[in-house]
Amino acid sequence: MPTFTHRIFNFNAGPAMLPTEVMEEAKAEFLNYRGTGMSVMEMSHREKHFQNILDESLADLRELLELPSRYAVVYFPGGATLQFSAIPFNYLAAGESADFAVTGVWARKAHEEAKKFYPNVKSIFNGADSQYMELPTITDEIVSDGAKYVYITSNNTIFGTRYKTFPKLKKAPLFADMTSELLSRKLPIEDFSVIFAGAQKNIGPSGLTVVIYDKEKLPTQTHPIPNLMNFALMEKNGSLYNTPPTYSIYIAGLVFKYLKRNGGLTAMEAINERKAKKLYDALDASSLFYAPVPEAFRSAMNVTFRSHNNSLDSQFLALAEEQGFAGLKGYREAGGFRASIYNAMPEEGVDSLISFIKEFERTHG
Ligand SMILES: Cc1ncc(COP(=O)(O)O)c(C=O)c1O
């Protein structure tokens, strides 16, 4: 592994790059947070300084997403994966069902977890048929009778696909795992009843999860729900039912302020679309590399690509690492390469990667 004396372009899928400006801010107040004489990491979660951090972060997040008041925003521990269990517990009673669009590894895991407790849940789309390169068009016609919700993964981190536009359903509420794209583009929030995202891409440190849900559509269940998965309980306690991941919430708060200072989601979306287009254009023009996802489904966050000559793959990755392009290896099930270009990846990072790809092709192609 090469060693660096500077920050490099980190294309990891998550935990991923955070804005340097945010890291500098956290560093400057790490030992003594704004005259309190202590680090946020050492602060009581029941004390006013932390309460302010928490309240401000949630208010900023609401503002960024333009959330109507009927939506609750709650911080959960346990990563995005905990929500694979929590959502069915909160939204399904024994014998009830929900529809899952299985468009990738994370949707498959969510479906399998729900099925363990609620055997009637259904898969309404099996992405394996297209090696997960395609997404379904979900309309009321394909929603099962009696489905309590329709579950999608809005951006499939591993295969690099995303819904460019979202289903508009009348028959059942739409739930989305937005782990790898929340805060990267504007959203028609009111088309969703539940949105959740693990923090480790566009929000902050891993382990923390943001859950947004329409309070008017949360059913009251008669079965017991484990406390740390219980939406109503966690919301009633203001994300402080137990000791929350305080430092992660603080960093998320700094990220939200950074996004607000930099034009919010409209600005992020424009930059992200531009970065992704440049990279896909370069791959489409390459004779050595190609992007396997059809244009209609291409993610702006996770750009997957492959080479026509697999014998060069390990050389490409080793050279990339050496030159300070980290995290380009594709997920084991997808193979090839993946450049994750979340909000914090500067455009310069994408430009440099494109130059590196072109140079590799010139010298090895
Ligand atoms: C779309 C998506 N959902 C869920 C997860 C799982 O997140 P966690 O590891 O926080 O449980 C990931 C992880 O990268 C993801 O990309």
The ligand as an ORCA input file, in Angstrom:
! r2SCAN-3c Opt
* xyz 0 1
  C     -28.054      0.967     -0.841
  C     -27.490      0.396      0.422
  N     -28.330     -0.097      1.349
  C     -27.874     -0.619      2.491
  C     -26.534     -0.686      2.778
  C     -26.073     -1.285      4.065
  O     -25.637     -0.276      4.916
  P     -25.028     -0.564      6.359
  O     -23.710     -1.225      6.147
  O     -24.938      0.806      6.956
  O     -25.963     -1.427      7.106
  C     -25.615     -0.180      1.852
  C     -24.175     -0.222      2.145
  O     -23.348      0.257      1.442
  C     -26.113      0.368      0.638
  O     -25.287      0.854     -0.285
*
